[in-house]
Amino acid sequence: MQYLSNILFLILLIVGFTFFIMNVKKLMRNIKLGQQVDRTDRPADRLRNMAMVALGQSKMVKRPIAAILHLFVYVGFVVINIEMIEIIIDGLFGTHRVLSFMGGFYDVLIGTFEVLAFLVIFAVVVFWIRRNIIKLKRLNQPELDGFPKKDANTIIYFETVLMCFFLLMNAADFYLQNLGYTHYTAVGSFPISQYIAGIFNGMEPATVALVERVAWWGHIIGVMAFMNYLYFSKHLHIILAFPNTYFANLNPLGEFDNLASVTKEVKLMMDPNADPFAAPEEPAEHVKFGASDVQDLNWVQLLNAYSCTECGRCTSSCPANQTGKKLSPRKIMMDTRDRLEEVGKNIDANKGVFVADGKSLLNDYITTEELWACTSCNACVEECPINISPLSIIMDMRRFLVMEQSAAPQELNAMMTNIENNGAPWQYNQMDRLNWKDEN
């Protein structure tokens, strides 16, 4: 019985990390369903971009209130989780505050953890008020109805409970230290929980010790549960923001890629020495132009979809959305992720093979009305705190509509016909272009 708690703790760790690794493998499998694209160039620039955007939160400052609150939560969770090192050692070996041998530095650490825990609670309470009472417009859009809204609140509740368990654990520990109860020796600094410790006045020391243990177990179980909830949550960005910013497109925002097959054909047409009747050197394989489903997108776009925080900065800055159009860049990313999850479940259900389900990202999730509402202004890309590009998905799907289905709006079809026939968007013969100069 002496080692029962240690065994239970080990089982908890094994189960928690096993499920986490399984989810990570599934996540990587789904992302790899995308087309290959090379994002290994300019490693120094990529590291700099990741450090500035993901670690330094440089794009958050455009909205200072949200930026400061997010910084509390971000730094709080990163720093407080250092405490997990001590909790894991204590849980496995039956020790108590094993790192207290660090003396004064340990006091600084625990004190810092407590201040940050308080700031995290403050921040998430404000987030809850902004989302549920003030109801900021960008946080209460139709695409957030149902699970997305519940998910956002679930994360807030998770964070609050974890921090409360942490402070309650420390408060009980501080109270027992002052009593000199059993192994609770005076270590650590408790600038916040010392004011909570008064709730234990008059309680039996054994009862307070039980509260400390319950809070300790509650904190570690909560961390394991939260870690495995990430896969199903928009909060996955706390992990994926780093690779997402590293593999982001570093080219100028207005620069679009050209299809290699089309470029080759155009060069052949422009080459006066080329024989248009010559047989191709090798049999030409059918190339699908653009994207109609998630497997047609590249893996970075699929990584973007999983990294989306659903913050709505992209949608709130979208001129099409602001003028009442159906387009929401946030919904584009959420739809892509939902379809990718559906495809992943299909593969799981069919022993690793995707079986056609009669659905696609185009039409079943994203409508042509949404795609053609986009002005390709790049406002959504510029606003995203972690360099997600909804525009790249929109343009690939529009490319499919134009090049595979000839399904562009009439005005665009007329323009492209004029360019093909007249070398300009206007319906004038090239010989008549300068007639305007002779008009009185």
Disulfide bonds with the S-S distance in Angstrom:
none
